[in-house]
Amino acid sequence: MAYRSSVARRVAQGFTLIELMIIIFIIGILAAIAIPSYRRYAVLNAERDVQAKMQQLQIELERWRSRQLSYQGFAPQKITTSNGTATPTYVYDDTPTNKTIYVPSGSNASNYRYQITLVDGRDTSSSLITSGTDVDTVTGRSWKMLASPNNAGITKNAHYMMLGSNGVRCQSENEVKIGDKNCGTGQKEW
């Protein structure tokens, strides 16, 4: 009888310290594999998303040029939903300067993964949209796009990507500025 009560007490106690340490060790190994793999997947997904958006903008730009004979005045298409109805509008995400598009769609300056800067190819400080009184025949002959990752989010240390009407199509882990001719050292095609 005494033997039975000691076995029953031992079973009711739960896990031993060794068993708990083994479980924690296994969870630690799984986390060490899963977290970097998830981050890599999230960065790759964000990069593919911005590449698709840049190619979509390239198509919109060429469509605009075929009608207007210039890139001047281009504004990207943005789908807005109001009362369940999707309506296309043509506007940048930073209306005063007219240079920025945030990716993914619907994001803003505080929650984007990538920020695309779209400027005139000749003068990278100028937008493709000129003021209403400007009669500028030079702006809009070419364009350049630079996608910069959000350094505060999961895309920290992701690739910078550049696309231009002159055939530039590159990416780099190093920081790239919109005024640069290409992606610099360590650049790759995408």
FISEGU-101979 format. One record per residue: y, z, x negated of N, C-alpha, C in turn; residue in one letter. Coordinates in nm, 3 decimals, padded with zeros to 5 digits. Layout:
{atom {Y, Z, X}, {Y, Z, X}, {Y, Z, X}, A}
...
This chain:
{atom {-00.119, 00.000, -00.082}, {00.000, 00.000, 00.000}, {00.126, 00.000, -00.086}, M}
{atom {00.124, 00.075, -00.195}, {00.240, 00.081, -00.284}, {00.262, -00.054, -00.350}, A}
{atom {00.155, -00.124, -00.377}, {00.166, -00.255, -00.439}, {00.237, -00.353, -00.345}, Y}
{atom {00.204, -00.351, -00.218}, {00.262, -00.440, -00.120}, {00.412, -00.416, -00.104}, R}
{atom {00.457, -00.296, -00.102}, {00.599, -00.266, -00.083}, {00.681, -00.310, -00.204}, S}
{atom {00.626, -00.301, -00.326}, {00.702, -00.345, -00.444}, {00.714, -00.497, -00.446}, S}
{atom {00.613, -00.569, -00.401}, {00.619, -00.715, -00.393}, {00.721, -00.756, -00.286}, V}
{atom {00.721, -00.691, -00.175}, {00.815, -00.723, -00.067}, {00.958, -00.697, -00.112}, A}
{atom {00.982, -00.587, -00.186}, {01.117, -00.558, -00.237}, {01.161, -00.664, -00.337}, R}
{atom {01.072, -00.709, -00.420}, {01.106, -00.808, -00.523}, {01.142, -00.942, -00.458}, R}
{atom {01.071, -00.983, -00.355}, {01.098, -01.108, -00.286}, {01.233, -01.100, -00.214}, V}
{atom {01.268, -00.988, -00.159}, {01.391, -00.971, -00.084}, {01.514, -00.966, -00.175}, A}
{atom {01.498, -00.945, -00.304}, {01.612, -00.932, -00.394}, {01.688, -01.062, -00.413}, Q}
{atom {01.629, -01.177, -00.410}, {01.699, -01.304, -00.428}, {01.668, -01.366, -00.562}, G}
{atom {01.769, -01.435, -00.621}, {01.751, -01.507, -00.746}, {01.772, -01.416, -00.865}, F}
{atom {01.704, -01.447, -00.972}, {01.726, -01.373, -01.096}, {01.844, -01.435, -01.169}, T}
{atom {01.894, -01.366, -01.267}, {02.007, -01.414, -01.345}, {01.970, -01.543, -01.419}, L}
{atom {01.851, -01.553, -01.469}, {01.806, -01.673, -01.540}, {01.806, -01.792, -01.445}, I}
{atom {01.756, -01.774, -01.324}, {01.753, -01.883, -01.228}, {01.895, -01.930, -01.195}, E}
{atom {01.988, -01.838, -01.176}, {02.127, -01.874, -01.148}, {02.190, -01.948, -01.266}, L}
{atom {02.161, -01.904, -01.388}, {02.217, -01.970, -01.505}, {02.163, -02.113, -01.518}, M}
{atom {02.037, -02.133, -01.486}, {01.978, -02.268, -01.491}, {02.046, -02.359, -01.388}, I}
{atom {02.070, -02.308, -01.268}, {02.137, -02.386, -01.164}, {02.279, -02.422, -01.206}, I}
{atom {02.352, -02.326, -01.261}, {02.490, -02.352, -01.308}, {02.489, -02.454, -01.421}, I}
{atom {02.391, -02.445, -01.510}, {02.379, -02.540, -01.620}, {02.355, -02.681, -01.567}, F}
{atom {02.268, -02.696, -01.470}, {02.238, -02.827, -01.411}, {02.362, -02.883, -01.341}, I}
{atom {02.433, -02.800, -01.265}, {02.555, -02.844, -01.198}, {02.660, -02.886, -01.300}, I}
{atom {02.670, -02.814, -01.410}, {02.765, -02.849, -01.516}, {02.734, -02.984, -01.578}, G}
{atom {02.607, -03.012, -01.602}, {02.568, -03.142, -01.658}, {02.600, -03.254, -01.559}, I}
{atom {02.568, -03.234, -01.432}, {02.599, -03.336, -01.331}, {02.749, -03.360, -01.320}, L}
{atom {02.830, -03.254, -01.325}, {02.976, -03.269, -01.317}, {03.029, -03.341, -01.440}, A}
{atom {02.973, -03.313, -01.556}, {03.019, -03.379, -01.680}, {02.992, -03.529, -01.676}, A}
{atom {02.891, -03.570, -01.603}, {02.861, -03.712, -01.590}, {02.939, -03.774, -01.474}, I}
{atom {02.948, -03.705, -01.362}, {03.005, -03.761, -01.240}, {03.158, -03.773, -01.245}, A}
{atom {03.229, -03.676, -01.298}, {03.376, -03.679, -01.295}, {03.432, -03.795, -01.376}, I}
{atom {03.391, -03.815, -01.502}, {03.444, -03.932, -01.574}, {03.402, -04.065, -01.511}, P}
{atom {03.283, -04.069, -01.455}, {03.237, -04.191, -01.390}, {03.323, -04.221, -01.267}, S}
{atom {03.355, -04.119, -01.189}, {03.441, -04.137, -01.072}, {03.580, -04.182, -01.113}, Y}
{atom {03.637, -04.122, -01.218}, {03.770, -04.159, -01.264}, {03.771, -04.305, -01.309}, R}
{atom {03.670, -04.346, -01.383}, {03.659, -04.485, -01.428}, {03.653, -04.580, -01.309}, R}
{atom {03.577, -04.542, -01.208}, {03.566, -04.624, -01.088}, {03.700, -04.631, -01.015}, Y}
{atom {03.770, -04.519, -01.002}, {03.899, -04.517, -00.932}, {04.003, -04.600, -01.006}, A}
{atom {04.006, -04.593, -01.139}, {04.101, -04.672, -01.218}, {04.067, -04.821, -01.205}, V}
{atom {03.941, -04.856, -01.216}, {03.899, -04.996, -01.203}, {03.935, -05.050, -01.065}, L}
{atom {03.915, -04.970, -00.962}, {03.950, -05.009, -00.826}, {04.101, -05.032, -00.814}, N}
{atom {04.182, -04.943, -00.870}, {04.328, -04.959, -00.865}, {04.372, -05.083, -00.941}, A}
{atom {04.309, -05.110, -01.056}, {04.343, -05.229, -01.134}, {04.309, -05.357, -01.058}, E}
{atom {04.193, -05.361, -00.995}, {04.154, -05.479, -00.917}, {04.248, -05.497, -00.797}, R}
{atom {04.289, -05.387, -00.736}, {04.381, -05.391, -00.623}, {04.515, -05.451, -00.664}, D}
{atom {04.568, -05.407, -00.778}, {04.698, -05.460, -00.823}, {04.685, -05.605, -00.869}, V}
{atom {04.574, -05.642, -00.928}, {04.554, -05.782, -00.966}, {04.553, -05.872, -00.841}, Q}
{atom {04.485, -05.826, -00.736}, {04.481, -05.903, -00.612}, {04.621, -05.915, -00.551}, A}
{atom {04.697, -05.807, -00.555}, {04.833, -05.810, -00.501}, {04.922, -05.905, -00.582}, K}
{atom {04.908, -05.902, -00.715}, {04.987, -05.992, -00.799}, {04.951, -06.138, -00.772}, M}
{atom {04.824, -06.168, -00.753}, {04.784, -06.305, -00.722}, {04.833, -06.347, -00.583}, Q}
{atom {04.833, -06.253, -00.489}, {04.887, -06.281, -00.357}, {05.037, -06.311, -00.367}, Q}
{atom {05.110, -06.232, -00.446}, {05.253, -06.257, -00.466}, {05.276, -06.392, -00.534}, L}
{atom {05.189, -06.428, -00.628}, {05.200, -06.557, -00.695}, {05.188, -06.671, -00.593}, Q}
{atom {05.094, -06.660, -00.501}, {05.076, -06.762, -00.397}, {05.199, -06.767, -00.307}, I}
{atom {05.251, -06.649, -00.267}, {05.371, -06.645, -00.185}, {05.490, -06.707, -00.257}, E}
{atom {05.502, -06.679, -00.387}, {05.612, -06.736, -00.466}, {05.603, -06.889, -00.471}, L}
{atom {05.484, -06.942, -00.493}, {05.468, -07.087, -00.500}, {05.492, -07.151, -00.363}, E}
{atom {05.451, -07.084, -00.258}, {05.477, -07.134, -00.122}, {05.628, -07.137, -00.097}, R}
{atom {05.698, -07.030, -00.140}, {05.843, -07.023, -00.125}, {05.909, -07.138, -00.202}, W}
{atom {05.866, -07.159, -00.325}, {05.926, -07.263, -00.409}, {05.902, -07.402, -00.351}, R}
{atom {05.786, -07.423, -00.290}, {05.758, -07.555, -00.233}, {05.852, -07.587, -00.116}, S}
{atom {05.901, -07.484, -00.049}, {05.995, -07.506, 00.062}, {06.140, -07.504, 00.017}, R}
{atom {06.174, -07.416, -00.078}, {06.314, -07.396, -00.118}, {06.351, -07.467, -00.248}, Q}
{atom {06.253, -07.519, -00.320}, {06.271, -07.585, -00.450}, {06.322, -07.489, -00.557}, L}
{atom {06.307, -07.361, -00.535}, {06.348, -07.257, -00.630}, {06.280, -07.127, -00.588}, S}
{atom {06.268, -07.034, -00.681}, {06.216, -06.901, -00.647}, {06.328, -06.810, -00.597}, Y}
{atom {06.452, -06.854, -00.610}, {06.567, -06.773, -00.572}, {06.561, -06.739, -00.423}, Q}
{atom {06.587, -06.613, -00.392}, {06.587, -06.567, -00.254}, {06.453, -06.517, -00.205}, G}
{atom {06.350, -06.520, -00.290}, {06.216, -06.479, -00.248}, {06.211, -06.329, -00.218}, F}
{atom {06.144, -06.294, -00.109}, {06.113, -06.155, -00.075}, {05.967, -06.152, -00.033}, A}
{atom {05.889, -06.054, -00.082}, {05.746, -06.049, -00.050}, {05.721, -06.013, 00.096}, P}
{atom {05.610, -06.064, 00.147}, {05.571, -06.033, 00.284}, {05.512, -05.893, 00.291}, Q}
{atom {05.556, -05.818, 00.389}, {05.506, -05.682, 00.410}, {05.470, -05.670, 00.558}, K}
{atom {05.349, -05.626, 00.585}, {05.304, -05.611, 00.724}, {05.338, -05.470, 00.770}, I}
{atom {05.415, -05.460, 00.878}, {05.447, -05.331, 00.938}, {05.382, -05.324, 01.075}, T}
{atom {05.334, -05.207, 01.111}, {05.269, -05.188, 01.240}, {05.354, -05.096, 01.325}, T}
{atom {05.389, -05.143, 01.443}, {05.468, -05.064, 01.537}, {05.405, -05.078, 01.675}, S}
{atom {05.370, -04.966, 01.736}, {05.307, -04.964, 01.867}, {05.180, -05.050, 01.872}, N}
{atom {05.104, -05.048, 01.763}, {04.979, -05.122, 01.758}, {04.993, -05.271, 01.730}, G}
{atom {05.116, -05.317, 01.710}, {05.139, -05.459, 01.683}, {05.179, -05.478, 01.538}, T}
{atom {05.107, -05.564, 01.467}, {05.137, -05.594, 01.327}, {05.243, -05.703, 01.322}, A}
{atom {05.349, -05.675, 01.246}, {05.460, -05.769, 01.234}, {05.490, -05.793, 01.087}, T}
{atom {05.495, -05.920, 01.044}, {05.532, -05.945, 00.905}, {05.684, -05.935, 00.887}, P}
{atom {05.724, -05.867, 00.781}, {05.864, -05.862, 00.741}, {05.870, -05.906, 00.596}, T}
{atom {05.985, -05.945, 00.552}, {06.001, -05.992, 00.415}, {06.103, -05.902, 00.347}, Y}
{atom {06.051, -05.808, 00.268}, {06.138, -05.708, 00.207}, {06.070, -05.646, 00.086}, V}
{atom {06.149, -05.601, -00.009}, {06.100, -05.526, -00.124}, {06.091, -05.379, -00.086}, Y}
{atom {06.021, -05.300, -00.167}, {06.010, -05.156, -00.140}, {06.131, -05.078, -00.188}, D}
{atom {06.216, -05.139, -00.268}, {06.339, -05.074, -00.315}, {06.458, -05.163, -00.278}, D}
{atom {06.495, -05.161, -00.154}, {06.592, -05.254, -00.099}, {06.721, -05.272, -00.181}, T}
{atom {06.780, -05.171, -00.240}, {06.906, -05.200, -00.311}, {06.890, -05.292, -00.431}, P}
{atom {06.784, -05.275, -00.512}, {06.770, -05.357, -00.632}, {06.679, -05.478, -00.611}, T}
{atom {06.595, -05.474, -00.509}, {06.506, -05.586, -00.474}, {06.420, -05.632, -00.591}, N}
{atom {06.350, -05.538, -00.653}, {06.262, -05.573, -00.764}, {06.123, -05.511, -00.754}, K}
{atom {06.103, -05.410, -00.671}, {05.983, -05.327, -00.676}, {05.893, -05.344, -00.554}, T}
{atom {05.763, -05.351, -00.582}, {05.659, -05.352, -00.479}, {05.558, -05.245, -00.520}, I}
{atom {05.524, -05.154, -00.428}, {05.428, -05.048, -00.459}, {05.289, -05.086, -00.410}, Y}
{atom {05.189, -05.052, -00.489}, {05.049, -05.078, -00.456}, {04.976, -04.945, -00.457}, V}
{atom {04.895, -04.913, -00.357}, {04.850, -04.995, -00.245}, {04.958, -05.008, -00.137}, P}
{atom {04.934, -05.100, -00.044}, {05.028, -05.122, 00.066}, {05.047, -04.993, 00.143}, S}
{atom {05.170, -04.968, 00.182}, {05.201, -04.846, 00.256}, {05.239, -04.730, 00.167}, G}
{atom {05.227, -04.744, 00.037}, {05.266, -04.635, -00.053}, {05.416, -04.645, -00.083}, S}
{atom {05.469, -04.539, -00.144}, {05.611, -04.536, -00.178}, {05.628, -04.480, -00.318}, N}
{atom {05.751, -04.446, -00.355}, {05.781, -04.402, -00.492}, {05.711, -04.272, -00.529}, A}
{atom {05.661, -04.197, -00.433}, {05.597, -04.070, -00.465}, {05.445, -04.075, -00.465}, S}
{atom {05.383, -04.178, -00.408}, {05.237, -04.178, -00.398}, {05.171, -04.311, -00.435}, N}
{atom {05.238, -04.395, -00.511}, {05.180, -04.524, -00.548}, {05.080, -04.509, -00.662}, Y}
{atom {04.995, -04.609, -00.679}, {04.906, -04.615, -00.795}, {04.962, -04.711, -00.899}, R}
{atom {05.019, -04.820, -00.852}, {05.085, -04.917, -00.940}, {05.219, -04.955, -00.880}, Y}
{atom {05.313, -04.982, -00.969}, {05.445, -05.031, -00.929}, {05.462, -05.170, -00.990}, Q}
{atom {05.479, -05.270, -00.904}, {05.500, -05.407, -00.952}, {05.650, -05.434, -00.955}, I}
{atom {05.698, -05.478, -01.069}, {05.838, -05.518, -01.083}, {05.840, -05.670, -01.089}, T}
{atom {05.911, -05.733, -00.997}, {05.922, -05.878, -00.989}, {06.066, -05.918, -01.017}, L}
{atom {06.086, -05.996, -01.122}, {06.222, -06.032, -01.164}, {06.229, -06.181, -01.198}, V}
{atom {06.352, -06.226, -01.222}, {06.376, -06.363, -01.268}, {06.316, -06.378, -01.407}, D}
{atom {06.252, -06.488, -01.435}, {06.187, -06.509, -01.564}, {06.283, -06.527, -01.680}, G}
{atom {06.401, -06.579, -01.654}, {06.500, -06.602, -01.760}, {06.576, -06.474, -01.791}, R}
{atom {06.623, -06.405, -01.687}, {06.702, -06.282, -01.703}, {06.626, -06.170, -01.634}, D}
{atom {06.549, -06.093, -01.712}, {06.461, -05.991, -01.653}, {06.537, -05.872, -01.595}, T}
{atom {06.668, -05.868, -01.609}, {06.745, -05.762, -01.544}, {06.787, -05.805, -01.404}, S}
{atom {06.762, -05.931, -01.367}, {06.804, -05.984, -01.237}, {06.686, -05.996, -01.141}, S}
{atom {06.716, -05.967, -01.015}, {06.620, -05.990, -00.909}, {06.621, -06.137, -00.872}, S}
{atom {06.519, -06.181, -00.801}, {06.518, -06.318, -00.750}, {06.613, -06.334, -00.632}, L}
{atom {06.653, -06.221, -00.573}, {06.749, -06.225, -00.463}, {06.888, -06.204, -00.520}, I}
{atom {06.977, -06.297, -00.493}, {07.115, -06.285, -00.539}, {07.202, -06.243, -00.422}, T}
{atom {07.320, -06.193, -00.451}, {07.409, -06.151, -00.343}, {07.453, -06.273, -00.263}, S}
{atom {07.495, -06.252, -00.140}, {07.529, -06.361, -00.049}, {07.639, -06.451, -00.098}, G}
{atom {07.730, -06.401, -00.181}, {07.842, -06.483, -00.227}, {07.812, -06.554, -00.357}, T}
{atom {07.699, -06.522, -00.420}, {07.663, -06.585, -00.547}, {07.621, -06.730, -00.527}, D}
{atom {07.675, -06.817, -00.609}, {07.627, -06.955, -00.614}, {07.571, -06.972, -00.754}, V}
{atom {07.444, -06.931, -00.768}, {07.380, -06.929, -00.899}, {07.266, -07.028, -00.898}, D}
{atom {07.275, -07.131, -00.980}, {07.170, -07.232, -00.982}, {07.068, -07.208, -01.092}, T}
{atom {07.090, -07.104, -01.173}, {06.999, -07.075, -01.284}, {06.892, -06.975, -01.241}, V}
{atom {06.930, -06.874, -01.162}, {06.834, -06.775, -01.115}, {06.731, -06.841, -01.026}, T}
{atom {06.606, -06.807, -01.047}, {06.500, -06.857, -00.961}, {06.425, -06.976, -01.014}, G}
{atom {06.447, -07.012, -01.137}, {06.370, -07.123, -01.194}, {06.233, -07.076, -01.242}, R}
{atom {06.222, -06.948, -01.271}, {06.094, -06.888, -01.313}, {06.093, -06.743, -01.270}, S}
{atom {05.977, -06.679, -01.282}, {05.963, -06.539, -01.243}, {05.866, -06.469, -01.337}, W}
{atom {05.872, -06.337, -01.334}, {05.782, -06.254, -01.415}, {05.751, -06.127, -01.336}, K}
{atom {05.625, -06.085, -01.341}, {05.579, -05.962, -01.275}, {05.517, -05.870, -01.378}, M}
{atom {05.547, -05.741, -01.364}, {05.484, -05.639, -01.447}, {05.434, -05.529, -01.356}, L}
{atom {05.307, -05.496, -01.368}, {05.247, -05.386, -01.292}, {05.230, -05.268, -01.386}, A}
{atom {05.297, -05.157, -01.352}, {05.291, -05.035, -01.434}, {05.216, -04.928, -01.357}, S}
{atom {05.118, -04.861, -01.421}, {05.044, -04.755, -01.350}, {05.129, -04.631, -01.332}, P}
{atom {05.097, -04.554, -01.229}, {05.163, -04.426, -01.205}, {05.107, -04.325, -01.305}, N}
{atom {05.190, -04.274, -01.392}, {05.144, -04.181, -01.495}, {05.117, -04.041, -01.444}, N}
{atom {05.147, -04.015, -01.318}, {05.124, -03.882, -01.262}, {04.994, -03.875, -01.182}, A}
{atom {04.930, -03.986, -01.157}, {04.812, -03.986, -01.072}, {04.685, -04.018, -01.148}, G}
{atom {04.585, -04.063, -01.073}, {04.456, -04.095, -01.132}, {04.465, -04.217, -01.223}, I}
{atom {04.567, -04.300, -01.205}, {04.582, -04.420, -01.287}, {04.651, -04.393, -01.420}, T}
{atom {04.670, -04.268, -01.454}, {04.727, -04.236, -01.585}, {04.638, -04.299, -01.692}, K}
{atom {04.698, -04.365, -01.788}, {04.629, -04.436, -01.897}, {04.556, -04.561, -01.851}, N}
{atom {04.586, -04.612, -01.732}, {04.529, -04.740, -01.689}, {04.606, -04.854, -01.756}, A}
{atom {04.561, -04.975, -01.738}, {04.623, -05.092, -01.802}, {04.757, -05.129, -01.738}, H}
{atom {04.849, -05.175, -01.821}, {04.970, -05.243, -01.775}, {04.931, -05.389, -01.760}, Y}
{atom {04.983, -05.457, -01.657}, {04.946, -05.596, -01.632}, {05.071, -05.681, -01.615}, M}
{atom {05.067, -05.800, -01.674}, {05.180, -05.891, -01.665}, {05.132, -06.027, -01.617}, M}
{atom {05.214, -06.090, -01.532}, {05.186, -06.223, -01.480}, {05.319, -06.296, -01.471}, L}
{atom {05.322, -06.420, -01.517}, {05.447, -06.494, -01.514}, {05.428, -06.639, -01.476}, G}
{atom {05.536, -06.701, -01.431}, {05.530, -06.842, -01.393}, {05.511, -06.932, -01.515}, S}
{atom {05.532, -06.877, -01.634}, {05.514, -06.955, -01.757}, {05.370, -06.950, -01.808}, N}
{atom {05.279, -06.890, -01.732}, {05.138, -06.887, -01.771}, {05.092, -06.757, -01.833}, G}
{atom {05.181, -06.661, -01.854}, {05.142, -06.532, -01.909}, {05.057, -06.459, -01.806}, V}
{atom {04.942, -06.410, -01.851}, {04.851, -06.334, -01.765}, {04.773, -06.242, -01.857}, R}
{atom {04.823, -06.119, -01.873}, {04.762, -06.029, -01.970}, {04.763, -05.886, -01.920}, C}
{atom {04.686, -05.803, -01.990}, {04.682, -05.660, -01.963}, {04.672, -05.587, -02.095}, Q}
{atom {04.722, -05.463, -02.097}, {04.719, -05.383, -02.218}, {04.716, -05.236, -02.183}, S}
{atom {04.648, -05.158, -02.267}, {04.649, -05.012, -02.250}, {04.780, -04.954, -02.301}, E}
{atom {04.848, -05.027, -02.389}, {04.977, -04.982, -02.442}, {05.087, -05.011, -02.341}, N}
{atom {05.195, -04.933, -02.348}, {05.306, -04.953, -02.256}, {05.371, -05.089, -02.279}, E}
{atom {05.398, -05.158, -02.170}, {05.461, -05.289, -02.174}, {05.589, -05.282, -02.091}, V}
{atom {05.694, -05.345, -02.138}, {05.822, -05.349, -02.067}, {05.840, -05.487, -02.004}, K}
{atom {05.920, -05.494, -01.900}, {05.940, -05.621, -01.829}, {06.007, -05.725, -01.917}, I}
{atom {06.084, -05.685, -02.015}, {06.151, -05.779, -02.104}, {06.062, -05.835, -02.213}, G}
{atom {05.942, -05.780, -02.231}, {05.850, -05.829, -02.334}, {05.799, -05.969, -02.299}, D}
{atom {05.771, -06.048, -02.402}, {05.720, -06.185, -02.382}, {05.575, -06.185, -02.334}, K}
{atom {05.496, -06.086, -02.382}, {05.356, -06.075, -02.343}, {05.318, -05.927, -02.348}, N}
{atom {05.191, -05.897, -02.345}, {05.145, -05.758, -02.340}, {05.134, -05.692, -02.477}, C}
{atom {05.173, -05.760, -02.583}, {05.176, -05.699, -02.716}, {05.039, -05.686, -02.779}, G}
{atom {05.030, -05.592, -02.875}, {04.904, -05.571, -02.947}, {04.799, -05.513, -02.854}, T}
{atom {04.678, -05.554, -02.873}, {04.568, -05.505, -02.790}, {04.562, -05.568, -02.653}, G}
{atom {04.631, -05.680, -02.633}, {04.632, -05.742, -02.501}, {04.502, -05.816, -02.473}, Q}
{atom {04.469, -05.823, -02.345}, {04.351, -05.897, -02.299}, {04.391, -05.981, -02.179}, K}
{atom {04.318, -06.086, -02.155}, {04.337, -06.166, -02.034}, {04.271, -06.093, -01.917}, E}
{atom {04.318, -06.116, -01.797}, {04.250, -06.062, -01.679}, {04.226, -06.170, -01.577}, W}
